[in-house]
């Protein structure tokens, strides 16, 4: 009897082991080979409502960003992705933290960016992530990290996600959570720093702002995201999503000036000296929700649509709608015109220059928190090499993308962004 | 919020019986049909987060980073 049991046990073990080997041998890999994306962008903006000068000054900014994203299959089920990037920017906003450190022969003005050291900065980021898919590919979980650093701000984050597919992979439900623990190195306007003196100050009386530095220099963000995707037909699929984001800590930007209506005005040349910096609540809860609907109209056209409603407890409500219309030209090229509309109401704490009073608890003149509409329109073109015949070292070119977008805000801010991307796959 | 949950519930109820087979998903698997944002869009999403009060919603960072320039 013992021999029979032993024999049956060995047989079962062999069969299970053989099935495992077979299923492993024939399991399609989640990612067949290492892929590399090289991404570049050039962003340029200008406007007349710079937050650093209390809503009155140039918003000129130029940003050049490059990113390298590497996706590596670790085995049939697991993929490791590393996203590393560097962003170099020059902005009038940051230069006007200290408008006095530029060329002494030029007038000091919120409409003339100073050429001092504060005008440029570099942001670097690293985002590693790991994803595991179950044998039947119906369950996917992942973890993610995030680190970024710039002169006055350091951010570290982590998160996880869980996705489940049902109904012959026609239905997908996913949940993800992220935490960001950020730290400011506050840079206050030069005139509000201890020991400031300049004999060019003009105004009635003595310039003596009542200013208190922020005690808390941390900002924490917690987000929970839910997503439901559904195939609605052979050519139609859509998704619904909802996020819940909670932030606490220093949510004000320390160098954004505010000018009160009940205080005398003081100037150096044409530059008005701050009465205070913006003061915003130390908590904020945001709820964006919306959906996507994509339709494969025919072999020439695809319609990609998106809508989002957003609300937060600072009094802001917004609507975002976008439409992209990819047009396939042969097997290799796709062009995609796109349009995006955005509208928002103002935050309860937004005041134009000289409108807020020094007796208020919260105030800002950051026009990013004002009421406005924005239109973004652009065009993209993609080249797809289905045979990856163009080689760079041991990698074959998969796609080339170019996108151009113009963005116009009703308060006068205008920007243009060019993005270029190249994707390669290992032989 | 109630309206959103109603829409979500209706969507699940109405579509749970739809089951397009794998071999019929050729159009759905087209690269342009993906429901997430494309990698190339990330830069645009970043500047939108900086220049607008709203953030989050199917892609894009919902916290972290000051976006203060």
Interface residues (C-beta under 8 A of the other chain):
Chain A: X37 X39 X41 X43 X45 X61 X63 X65 X67 X69 X89 X91 X93 X94 X121 X146 X148 X150 X152 X153 X155 X157 X167 X168 X169 X170 X171 X178 X179 X180 X182 X184 X219 X221 X222 X223 X225 X227 X228 X229 X230 X231 X232 X233 X234 X235 X237 X238 X239 X240 X241 X242 X243 X245 X247 X253 X255 X256 X286 X287 X288 X289 X290 X292 X294 X296 X302 X304 X306 X308 X310 X312 X314 X316 X318 X320 X326 X328 X334 X336 X342 X344 X347 X368 X369 X374 X376 X380 X384 X401 X403 X405 X407 X409 X413 X415 X417 X419 X421
Chain B: X1 X4 X7 X8 X11 X12 X15 X16 X18 X19 X20 X21 X22 X24 X25 X27 X28 X30 X31 X32 X33 X34 X35 X39 X40 X41 X42 X43 X44 X47 X48 X50 X51 X52 X53 X54 X55 X56 X57 X58 X62 X63 X64 X65 X66 X68 X69
